[in-house]
Amino acid sequence: MVSCDRPDTLPVFPRVFPSGRGCSAGGAQPEAELGAVRPTGHLQIKGGVGHRRYFALWRDADGRHQLLLGPAHVKDSGRRTPRGAIIWRAGDGPLPSPDHLTPADAAAALRELLAVAPKLPAPAGQRANGAVTFGEACAEWLRYIEHERKRAPSTLVDYRSAVRAWLLPGFGAETPVGEIDTPAIDGWRAKLLTGRRLSPRSIQKLLTLLHGVLKRAKRLGWITANPATDAERVSVKRSGEFNVLAPVQVAAVARAAESVQDGAAFSVAAFTGLRLGELIALRWRDIDFAKRLVHVRGSYTLGRQGPPKSGHVRSVPLIDQALEPLDRLSRRELFKAPDDLVFAGVLGSHLDGSALRKRFYSALERAGLGAMRAKPEPVTFHDLRHTFGTLAVQAFPLSDVKAYMGHSDIQTTMIYVHHVPRHDAAARLSAIVAAETGIADAGAPVAV
């Protein structure tokens, strides 16, 4: 029998079901092992006789929720809780329909909902020793960046991996977050630098993540100061070096592709600067052949559709070298309606980005460019985007290139200027000086 607190509610204490009952292994929350605690909830019965329905109400890391579970097969047991709420029992006879729920069925459904709900960090006041652990602080930060900061799925994967592989082993999941101080962070930094497993840039990124975790902990009142603020930084110098393909090399790789569609994908990536996820998300309605524009409206990463990395829609010029393969592709037999994907799988679904990368590397080999993959800094699919950047800065103002590529910072765009200096820079400067002094090359006077 089940009791319900006013208005007809029942507190339920969650428990974990064995694999296969109620929640699959794939539904487990990524932060569970980081020290987060389970959400809580209760049941409500609403409606009169013949129309009673079970509702589940719970609170988790995403906020408060209410869900209709189904019609209730219950009757008043005649008993009451100390607060006067009805204690319900199962109704007489068989269930009126498969959708009807007895009190036991509803309680089990709620437990299953709670088992897969996003976990909550444990407030310090609810712990025996009053201390939030570092693992719980990491769990709260991961929840915060996913649900409040709305970071991209690929970014979240990187952050979770960094927390598990480096932050938690470095400081200990059970260490009270208040015990982590600046000397401990400096010691961890020094150990990473001497270990030589990570580059200085990667170590600085880890320090930045740690700063974010502790900043969130401070914001929630779990610590009084952020010890990472005064920690030593890692000196990182950006070399500005990256790989680019010449237009003739892009054409050779496109010809060596396994299919016409792959060849078109490689050409479009190199001559529009679209990121891999943006390329995979591209639909025919995004291609404006008349105005010669590609509208970048979304990105498909890790099986999820989302906005572009910048968060904003942008438009990119559609030059001949990208327009022509797209035009040929638009004449195929299937998947050419406005809402169809430009680069579609066999059944019209999104391509597998990892598989497309591998086919690009195979095409490089067949095109006789395999040496570009054997270098200390091998060429990657993302270098097709760099190819566009180095070409674009030679034709457009820097502010336009920034917009075309979806950069948030002009300094990011500047790397292409540094990578491709103007070969006529000396001659142009010489002409300016000559005009000012009245002295041209070979001593000839210049009219001004």
C-alpha positions in Angstrom: 0.0 0.0 0.0 1.1 3.5 -0.7 0.5 6.7 1.1 0.4 10.1 -0.5 1.2 13.4 1.2 -1.1 16.3 0.4 -1.9 16.8 -2.4 -1.8 13.0 -2.8 2.0 12.8 -2.9 4.5 10.0 -2.0 8.2 10.5 -1.2 10.2 7.8 -2.9 13.8 6.9 -2.1 15.7 6.0 -5.3 17.7 2.9 -5.8 19.8 1.5 -8.6 18.2 -1.2 -10.7 20.3 -4.1 -12.1 21.3 -3.7 -15.7 18.4 -4.4 -18.0 15.7 -3.3 -15.6 14.5 0.2 -16.0 17.8 1.7 -17.1 20.3 0.5 -19.6 24.0 0.7 -19.1 24.0 3.4 -21.7 21.7 5.5 -19.6 24.1 5.9 -16.7 25.2 9.4 -15.9 28.8 10.2 -16.8 29.4 12.0 -13.6 28.0 9.3 -11.3 31.5 8.2 -10.2 32.6 11.8 -9.6 30.8 12.0 -6.3 27.4 13.4 -7.4 24.3 12.4 -5.4 21.0 11.1 -6.8 18.0 13.3 -7.3 14.8 12.8 -5.3 11.2 12.9 -6.2 7.6 11.9 -5.3 4.3 10.8 -6.8 1.0 12.6 -7.1 -2.4 11.3 -7.9 -4.7 13.8 -9.5 -8.3 13.6 -10.6 -11.5 12.2 -9.3 -13.0 8.7 -9.2 -12.6 7.1 -12.6 -10.1 9.8 -13.8 -7.2 9.5 -11.4 -3.8 9.7 -12.9 -0.3 9.2 -11.6 2.3 12.0 -12.0 6.0 11.9 -11.2 7.6 15.0 -9.8 11.3 15.3 -9.2 14.3 17.6 -9.0 17.6 17.0 -10.6 20.6 18.9 -12.0 18.4 20.3 -14.8 15.7 21.7 -12.5 12.2 20.6 -11.4 10.1 18.3 -13.6 6.6 16.8 -13.8 5.7 13.8 -15.9 2.4 12.1 -16.5 2.9 8.4 -15.9 -0.5 7.1 -16.7 -4.0 6.3 -15.3 -4.0 5.1 -11.7 -5.6 1.7 -10.8 -6.1 2.5 -7.1 -8.6 2.7 -4.3 -8.7 4.4 -0.9 -7.5 2.0 1.7 -9.3 3.9 4.5 -6.0 4.6 6.2 -4.3 8.0 6.5 -0.7 9.2 7.1 0.0 11.3 10.2 -0.5 14.4 8.0 -3.9 13.2 6.8 -3.0 12.0 3.3 -4.7 9.1 1.7 -2.9 5.7 1.8 -3.7 4.2 -1.6 -3.8 0.5 -2.5 -4.2 -1.3 -5.7 -7.7 -1.3 -7.2 -9.8 -4.4 -7.3 -9.7 -6.8 -10.2 -7.3 -6.8 -13.1 -5.8 -3.7 -14.7 -8.4 -1.9 -16.9 -5.7 -1.5 -19.5 -1.9 -2.0 -19.9 -1.4 1.7 -19.3 -2.9 1.6 -15.8 -0.6 1.7 -12.9 -0.9 0.3 -9.4 1.0 2.1 -6.5 3.8 -0.4 -6.9 4.0 0.2 -10.6 4.1 4.0 -10.2 6.8 3.8 -7.5 9.0 1.6 -9.7 8.5 4.0 -12.7 9.6 6.9 -10.5 12.7 5.0 -9.3 13.6 4.3 -12.9 13.3 8.0 -13.8 15.5 9.0 -10.9 18.1 6.4 -11.7 18.8 8.0 -15.1 18.2 11.7 -14.1 21.3 14.0 -14.1 22.9 13.8 -10.7 23.2 16.7 -8.2 26.3 17.8 -6.3 26.1 17.3 -2.6 25.7 20.5 -0.7 28.3 20.9 2.1 25.6 21.1 4.8 24.3 17.7 3.9 27.7 15.9 4.4 28.8 14.5 7.7 32.1 16.4 7.7 30.7 19.4 6.0 33.2 19.2 3.1 32.4 18.9 -0.6 34.9 16.7 -2.3 36.9 17.6 -5.4 35.1 14.9 -7.3 31.7 16.5 -6.5 33.1 19.9 -7.5 34.1 18.5 -10.9 30.7 16.9 -11.3 29.0 20.2 -10.6 31.2 22.0 -13.1 30.6 19.5 -15.8 26.8 19.8 -15.2 27.1 23.6 -15.3 29.0 23.8 -18.6 26.6 21.3 -20.2 23.2 22.6 -19.1 23.9 26.3 -18.3 26.8 27.2 -20.6 25.5 24.9 -23.4 28.9 23.8 -24.5 29.1 21.7 -27.7 29.0 17.9 -27.3 32.5 17.5 -28.7 33.8 20.0 -26.1 32.0 18.2 -23.3 33.6 14.9 -24.3 37.1 16.6 -24.2 36.3 18.1 -20.8 35.0 14.8 -19.3 38.1 13.0 -20.6 40.4 15.6 -19.1 38.7 15.5 -15.7 38.9 11.7 -15.5 42.4 11.3 -16.9 44.2 14.2 -15.3 42.3 16.3 -12.7 40.8 13.5 -10.6 44.0 11.4 -10.5 46.0 14.6 -9.8 44.1 15.7 -6.7 41.9 12.8 -5.7 38.1 12.5 -6.1 37.6 12.2 -2.3 39.9 15.1 -1.4 37.9 18.0 0.2 37.9 20.7 -2.3 38.9 23.2 0.4 42.2 21.4 1.0 43.4 22.1 -2.5 45.8 25.1 -2.3 48.1 27.0 -4.7 51.3 25.1 -3.8 49.4 21.8 -4.5 48.4 23.1 -7.9 52.0 24.3 -8.6 53.3 20.9 -7.7 50.8 19.2 -10.0 51.8 21.5 -12.8 55.5 20.8 -12.3 54.9 17.1 -12.3 53.0 17.3 -15.6 55.8 19.3 -17.1 58.5 16.9 -16.1 56.5 13.9 -17.1 56.7 14.9 -20.8 53.5 13.1 -21.6 51.7 16.3 -22.5 52.7 19.4 -24.4 52.9 22.7 -22.6 49.8 23.9 -24.4 47.8 20.8 -23.2 49.0 21.4 -19.6 47.9 25.0 -19.8 44.5 23.8 -21.0 44.3 21.5 -17.9 45.1 24.4 -15.7 42.4 26.5 -17.3 39.9 23.6 -16.7 41.0 23.3 -13.1 40.5 27.1 -12.6 37.0 26.7 -14.0 36.1 23.9 -11.5 37.4 25.9 -8.6 35.8 29.1 -9.7 32.4 27.3 -9.8 33.1 25.9 -6.3 33.8 29.4 -5.0 30.7 30.7 -6.6 28.6 28.1 -4.8 30.3 28.9 -1.5 32.2 25.6 -1.2 35.5 27.5 -0.9 36.4 31.0 0.0 39.0 31.7 -2.7 40.1 30.1 -5.9 43.7 28.8 -5.4 44.2 28.4 -9.1 44.1 32.2 -9.6 47.6 32.6 -8.2 49.1 29.3 -9.6 51.9 29.5 -12.1 50.9 29.5 -15.7 52.7 27.5 -18.5 54.4 29.6 -21.1 53.0 28.7 -24.4 54.1 30.3 -27.7 52.0 29.8 -30.7 54.3 28.9 -33.6 51.6 29.8 -36.2 52.6 26.7 -38.2 50.0 24.4 -39.8 49.5 22.5 -42.9 47.8 23.7 -46.1 47.1 22.1 -49.4 47.7 23.9 -52.7 44.6 24.1 -54.9 46.1 21.6 -57.3 46.6 19.2 -54.4 43.0 19.6 -53.3 41.9 18.8 -56.9 44.1 15.7 -56.9 42.7 14.5 -53.6 39.1 15.1 -54.9 39.9 13.0 -58.0 41.3 10.2 -55.9 38.3 10.1 -53.6 36.3 6.9 -53.2 33.1 8.6 -54.5 31.9 11.7 -56.3 30.3 12.8 -53.0 33.6 12.4 -51.0 35.4 14.4 -53.7 32.9 17.2 -53.5 33.1 17.2 -49.7 36.9 17.6 -49.8 36.6 20.4 -52.3 33.9 22.2 -50.4 35.8 21.9 -47.1 38.9 23.4 -48.7 37.2 26.2 -50.6 34.6 27.3 -48.1 36.4 26.7 -44.8 33.6 24.8 -43.2 34.4 22.7 -40.2 33.8 19.0 -40.4 30.6 19.1 -38.3 29.3 22.0 -40.4 30.0 20.2 -43.6 28.1 17.1 -42.4 25.1 19.2 -41.3 24.9 21.1 -44.6 21.5 20.8 -46.5 20.6 21.8 -50.0 18.5 24.7 -48.7 21.8 26.1 -47.3 23.3 26.3 -50.8 22.3 29.5 -52.7 23.5 28.9 -56.3 22.0 32.1 -57.6 23.8 34.4 -55.1 26.8 32.0 -54.9 26.6 31.7 -51.1 26.8 28.8 -48.6 24.8 29.5 -45.4 26.3 27.8 -42.4 23.3 27.2 -40.1 24.3 24.2 -38.0 26.8 21.6 -37.0 26.5 17.8 -36.5 28.9 16.4 -33.9 28.8 13.2 -31.8 25.4 12.3 -33.2 23.7 15.6 -32.3 22.6 18.5 -34.3 23.5 21.9 -32.9 24.4 25.5 -33.9 27.8 26.3 -35.5 30.7 26.6 -33.1 30.4 30.4 -33.1 26.7 30.1 -32.2 25.8 32.3 -35.1 24.7 31.6 -38.7 27.2 32.9 -41.3 27.5 33.0 -45.1 30.5 32.1 -47.1 31.2 32.9 -50.8 30.7 29.9 -53.1 33.7 30.0 -55.5 33.8 28.1 -58.7 36.0 25.3 -57.3 33.3 24.5 -54.7 30.3 25.4 -56.8 31.0 23.0 -59.7 31.3 19.8 -57.6 28.1 20.9 -55.7 26.3 21.4 -58.9 27.2 18.0 -60.1 26.2 16.5 -56.8 22.8 18.2 -56.9 21.9 16.2 -60.1 22.1 12.8 -58.4 19.1 10.6 -58.3 18.3 10.7 -54.6 18.6 13.1 -51.7 18.4 16.4 -53.5 15.3 18.0 -52.0 15.8 21.2 -50.0 15.8 19.5 -46.6 18.0 16.6 -47.7 21.6 16.5 -46.6 24.2 17.5 -49.2 26.6 14.9 -48.0 24.3 12.0 -47.2 24.7 8.4 -46.0 23.3 5.5 -47.9 19.8 6.0 -46.4 20.1 9.8 -46.4 21.3 10.1 -42.9 24.3 12.1 -41.6 27.8 10.8 -42.5 30.2 9.4 -39.9 32.8 12.2 -39.5 35.5 9.7 -38.4 34.9 7.5 -41.4 35.1 10.6 -43.7 38.4 11.6 -42.2 39.8 8.1 -42.9 38.6 8.3 -46.5 40.3 11.6 -46.8 43.6 10.2 -45.6 43.2 7.2 -48.0 42.6 9.7 -50.9 45.8 11.5 -50.0 47.7 8.3 -50.4 46.1 7.5 -53.7 46.8 11.1 -54.9 50.5 10.6 -54.2 50.5 12.9 -51.2 50.9 10.3 -48.5 54.1 12.0 -47.3 52.0 14.8 -45.9 50.7 12.2 -43.3 54.2 11.0 -42.4 55.5 14.4 -41.2 56.0 15.1 -37.5 53.0 17.3 -37.8 50.8 15.3 -40.2 48.1 16.9 -42.3 44.6 16.5 -41.0 41.1 17.0 -42.3 40.9 20.3 -40.4 43.8 21.5 -42.5 41.3 21.9 -45.4 39.9 24.7 -43.4 43.3 26.2 -43.0 43.7 26.0 -46.8 40.6 28.2 -47.2 42.0 30.7 -44.6 45.3 31.1 -46.4 43.6 31.7 -49.7 40.9 34.0 -48.3 43.3 36.5 -46.7 44.9 37.1 -50.1 41.5 38.1 -51.6 39.4 39.7 -48.8 39.8 42.1 -46.0 40.7 40.5 -42.7 37.3 41.4 -41.2 35.5 39.6 -44.0 37.7 36.5 -43.5 36.9 36.5 -39.8 33.2 36.5 -40.6 33.5 33.8 -43.3 35.3 31.5 -41.0 33.2 32.1 -37.9 36.1 33.3 -35.7 35.2 35.0 -32.5 38.6 36.7 -32.3 40.5 38.6 -35.0 43.7 37.2 -33.6 42.7 33.7 -34.7 42.2 35.0 -38.3 45.6 36.8 -38.1 47.4 33.4 -38.2 46.6 33.2 -41.9 48.2 36.6 -42.6 51.4 35.4 -40.8 51.4 32.1 -42.7 51.1 33.7 -46.1 53.1 36.9 -46.2 52.7 39.0 -49.3 55.5 38.2 -51.7 55.4 41.7 -53.1 55.6 43.3 -49.7 59.2 44.6 -50.2 58.4 46.0 -53.6 55.3 47.7 -52.3 57.2 49.3 -49.4 60.0 50.3 -51.7 57.5 52.1 -53.9 56.1 54.1 -51.0 59.5 55.1 -49.8 60.5 56.1 -53.3 57.4 58.2 -53.7 58.2 60.0 -50.5 61.8 60.6 -51.3 61.5 61.1 -55.0 64.1 58.4 -55.6 63.1 55.3 -57.5 65.0 52.1 -58.2 68.2 52.5 -60.1 68.3 56.2 -59.1 65.5 57.3 -61.5 63.4 60.2 -60.2 59.8 59.5 -59.6 57.0 61.9 -60.5 54.8 62.6 -57.5 
